[in-house]
Amino acid sequence: MEGIADPAKAVGTSLFGGGFTFPVMVAHRAALRHNIATLAAFAREHGLTLVPHAKTTMSPELVRAQLDAGAWGLTAATPAQALTLCGFGVPRVLLANQIFDPAGLDALAARLADDPSFEFLCFVDSVAGVEVLSRHAGPRPFRVLAELGHEGGRGGSRTLEHLLEVAAAAQAAPGVELAGVAGYEGSLKSAEEVRRYLHRLQEALEHLRVRNPILSVGGSQWFDVIGRELVACQATIMLRSGAYVSHDDGYYRERTPYTRIEGELRPALEIWAHVLSVPEPGLAVVGFGKRDAPFDEGLPVPRGAVEGATVLKVQDQHAVLRLAPDSPVRPGDLVSFGISHPCTAFDKWRVIPVVDDDYVVVDLITTHFH
């Protein structure tokens, strides 16, 4: 596997003891445990049902840790992810998306029919979506959440009137059962925008005749506002945050609710690589690139010996750094970087060593992306 010369012999050895090839991404055990416990406690204290988004990690080891910490189930983005979670033994799956994939729907319908204890929810934002679910439903109905979006957002009805039309179609369709309302506030820019949007979601829920309704919301940027604004909502509030598991040194470090409320999340992921070249003063080339680290929401963040440097760009297998004027960095040095945006970090590695504070490997995380 990437970064590990022999996975079977990795646990119990030092990351720097010769058993690993570089670059390699590691996860810090203490930070993972802290983050999982922190959001589980936040959800309990605010009366929220935590259904973490598994698309961040798609890791059976981390999914199990989240379930053990009290998660109701896990969230997926695609039918393939939902079925993979079933393979992990996840008893409840929320697919936070619309589904039009016939094979995926048939497989999920079969899963519902085969396992009476399995629970499944998905989104709808069109009558066409309701109709395709109805056509592929088995003996147990597909339970759905009518999604209300917002201007400039992604999925979801843009008006209450349209949402009610979709909801009525779901209530009338055989093989479909309306369970509540869903939305995604993560792309909104201010707490006031989030508050207004949450009020719209509550208004939509009040118009539906649903017993024991669900209201699902979701990112990792505004769960503090959700905890305050939905405290009196007469529904099961399902929180779908996912990036909190590993947090980061960039995008979410700047946007986490813990910049506004007491507590913290800790960056768990770190990439180690060799300096390959210092071709001119103040410039270094490091041996990791786009195949190894996320770059869509901020570039990797220099740590340790290269702290104070700037990552100018990442290429397929190289990162180019502008070094500080007095930097002692030389070719052959092993240096480290934090990451920005964990949702596109885990998918680059099939096996990730978990290290303790002394960089002894104590476990391995495996990932299962399609």
Rosetta blueprint (number, residue, H / E / L):
1 M L
2 E L
3 G L
4 I E
5 A L
6 D L
7 P H
8 A H
9 K H
10 A L
11 V L
12 G L
13 T L
14 S E
15 L L
16 F L
17 G L
18 G L
19 G L
20 F E
21 T L
22 F L
23 P L
24 V E
25 M E
26 V E
27 A E
28 H E
29 R H
30 A H
31 A H
32 L H
33 R H
34 H H
35 N H
36 I H
37 A H
38 T H
39 L H
40 A H
41 A H
42 F H
43 A H
44 R H
45 E H
46 H L
47 G L
48 L L
49 T E
50 L E
51 V L
52 P L
53 H E
54 A H
55 K H
56 T H
57 T L
58 M L
59 S L
60 P H
61 E H
62 L H
63 V H
64 R H
65 A H
66 Q H
67 L H
68 D H
69 A L
70 G L
71 A L
72 W L
73 G L
74 L E
75 T E
76 A E
77 A L
78 T L
79 P H
80 A H
81 Q H
82 A H
83 L H
84 T H
85 L H
86 C H
87 G H
88 F H
89 G L
90 V L
91 P L
92 R E
93 V E
94 L E
95 L E
96 A L
97 N L
98 Q L
99 I L
100 F L
101 D L
102 P H
103 A H
104 G H
105 L H
106 D H
107 A H
108 L H
109 A H
110 A H
111 R H
112 L H
113 A H
114 D H
115 D L
116 P L
117 S L
118 F L
119 E E
120 F E
121 L E
122 C E
123 F E
124 V E
125 D L
126 S L
127 V H
128 A H
129 G H
130 V H
131 E H
132 V H
133 L H
134 S H
135 R H
136 H H
137 A L
138 G L
139 P L
140 R L
141 P L
142 F E
143 R E
144 V E
145 L E
146 A E
147 E E
148 L E
149 G L
150 H L
151 E L
152 G L
153 G L
154 R L
155 G L
156 G L
157 S E
158 R L
159 T L
160 L H
161 E H
162 H H
163 L H
164 L H
165 E H
166 V H
167 A H
168 A H
169 A H
170 A H
171 Q H
172 A H
173 A L
174 P L
175 G L
176 V E
177 E E
178 L E
179 A E
180 G E
181 V E
182 A E
183 G L
184 Y L
185 E L
186 G L
187 S L
188 L L
189 K L
190 S L
191 A H
192 E H
193 E H
194 V H
195 R H
196 R H
197 Y H
198 L H
199 H H
200 R H
201 L H
202 Q H
203 E H
204 A H
205 L H
206 E H
207 H H
208 L L
209 R L
210 V L
211 R L
212 N L
213 P L
214 I E
215 L E
216 S E
217 V E
218 G L
219 G L
220 S L
221 Q L
222 W L
223 F H
224 D H
225 V H
226 I H
227 G H
228 R H
229 E H
230 L L
231 V L
232 A L
233 C L
234 Q L
235 A L
236 T E
237 I E
238 M E
239 L E
240 R L
241 S L
242 G L
243 A H
244 Y H
245 V H
246 S L
247 H L
248 D L
249 D L
250 G L
251 Y H
252 Y H
253 R H
254 E H
255 R H
256 T L
257 P H
258 Y H
259 T H
260 R L
261 I L
262 E L
263 G L
264 E L
265 L L
266 R L
267 P L
268 A L
269 L E
270 E E
271 I E
272 W E
273 A E
274 H E
275 V E
276 L E
277 S E
278 V E
279 P E
280 E E
281 P L
282 G L
283 L E
284 A E
285 V E
286 V E
287 G L
288 F L
289 G L
290 K L
291 R L
292 D L
293 A L
294 P L
295 F L
296 D L
297 E L
298 G L
299 L L
300 P L
301 V E
302 P E
303 R E
304 G H
305 A H
306 V H
307 E L
308 G L
309 A L
310 T E
311 V E
312 L E
313 K E
314 V E
315 Q L
316 D L
317 Q L
318 H L
319 A E
320 V E
321 L E
322 R E
323 L L
324 A L
325 P L
326 D L
327 S L
328 P L
329 V L
330 R L
331 P L
332 G L
333 D L
334 L E
335 V E
336 S E
337 F E
338 G E
339 I L
340 S L
341 H L
342 P H
343 C H
344 T H
345 A L
346 F H
347 D H
348 K H
349 W L
350 R L
351 V E
352 I E
353 P E
354 V E
355 V E
356 D L
357 D L
358 D L
359 Y L
360 V E
361 V E
362 V E
363 D E
364 L E
365 I E
366 T E
367 T L
368 H L
369 F L
370 H L
